[in-house]
Amino acid sequence: MGGDRLENKTSVSVASWSSLNARMDNRFATAFVIACVLSLISTIYMAASIGTDFWYEYRSPVQENSSDLNKSIWEDFISDEADEKTYNDALFRYNGTVGLWRRCITIPKNSHWYSPPERTESFDVVTKCMSFTLTEQFMEKFVDPGNHNSGIDLLRTYLWRCQFLLPFVSLGLMCFGALIGLCACICRSLYPTIATGILHLLAGLCTLGSVSCYVAGIELLHQKLELPENVSGEFGWSFCLACVSAPLQFMASALFIWAAHTNRKEYTLMKAYRVA
């Protein structure tokens, strides 16, 4: 009789242990998988945002003729010595788009410098882009854009640098977090999962900081250089990708940390149950 009771008690204990262990594995695995999917999507969005040229877009009336003034503006735009006011004037007039790496304008494909082309209902256009050099990325911004004697605008300078650097920091943190997450997946260890969550939290803060800096920088620029009549500007889809990436990073971070916390709590209960 005593042996049967002991055997039954042992069977119940093993069954309870297995049930608790399975529940812990399911919670951890579910949260971990969802967090990994969110992390992957946010990484793709952030990489696409960095690599495209549509953080901000200007809408202006189509410039159908190619006058000497237009020729001068185009040549100044593609010049390596173009200052902030010069290339922004071209962006305003020619449906410009701006990314973190490049600035682009749309101009007529067939340029007639000294006589306007025949007016038609539609005509071919081509996009011309110029890359921001590293020197331009870290160059000081001036109180009066284009006027080097007006003094340095420290606020706009730091905003410009932050909006360029922070997305790369964010992407790097997410990639590093993915490597640590792989270790956590293989080892099912507590600390790599927490580290992955913290890295994604920092990445989300960097992305949010970059977006905030970009918005502030654009607003300050338009206070210095007012948009011409009939010209409007709006944030583009590249900017929207960065905006969407930030909350995805925060959600992934929360799930990674929750999974680690749940795993630790259940493991503690298992140890207590085992001792009992």
JOLIN-V278750 format. One record per backbone hydrogen bond with DSSP energy under -0.5 kcal/mol. CO is the residue of the C=O (numbers start at 1). NH is the residue of the N-H. Records with the same first field share a line. If there is no record, write none. Layout:
CO=NH, NH
This chain:
1=5
2=6
3=7
4=8
5=9
6=10
7=11
8=12
9=13
10=14
11=15
12=16
13=17
14=18
15=19
16=20
17=21
18=22
19=23
20=24
21=25
22=26
23=27
24=28
25=29
26=30
27=31
28=32
29=33
30=34
31=35
32=36
33=37
34=38
35=39
36=40
37=41
38=42
39=43
40=44
41=45
42=46
43=47
44=48
45=49
46=50
47=51
48=52
49=52
52=100
54=238, 239
55=236
56=98
57=234
58=60
59=232
62=64
67=71
68=72
69=73
70=74
71=75
72=76
73=77
74=78
76=79
79=82
83=87
84=88
85=89
86=90
87=91
88=92
89=93
90=94
91=96
94=106
96=58
97=104
98=55, 56
101=132
102=99
103=130
104=97
105=107, 128
107=126
109=111
110=112
111=113
124=109
126=107, 128
128=105
130=103
131=133
133=137
134=138
136=139
141=153
143=145
144=147
146=148
147=150
151=143
152=154
153=157
154=158
155=159
156=160
157=161
158=162
159=163
160=164
161=165
162=166
164=168
165=168, 169
166=170
167=171
168=172
169=173
170=174
171=175
172=176
173=177
174=178
175=179
176=180
177=181
178=182
179=183
180=184
181=185
182=186
183=187
184=188, 189
189=193
190=194
191=195
192=196
193=197
194=198
195=199
196=200
197=201
198=202
199=203
200=204
201=205
202=206
203=207
204=208
205=209
206=210
207=211
208=212
209=213
210=214
211=215
212=216
213=217
214=218
215=219
216=220
217=221
218=222
219=223
220=224
221=225
224=226
228=231
232=59
234=57
236=240
237=241
238=242
239=243
240=244
241=245
242=246
243=247
244=248
245=249
246=250
247=251
248=252
249=253
250=254
251=255
252=256
253=257
254=258
255=259
256=260
257=261
258=262
259=263
260=264
261=265
262=266
263=267
264=268
265=269
266=270
267=271
268=272
269=273
270=274
271=275
272=276
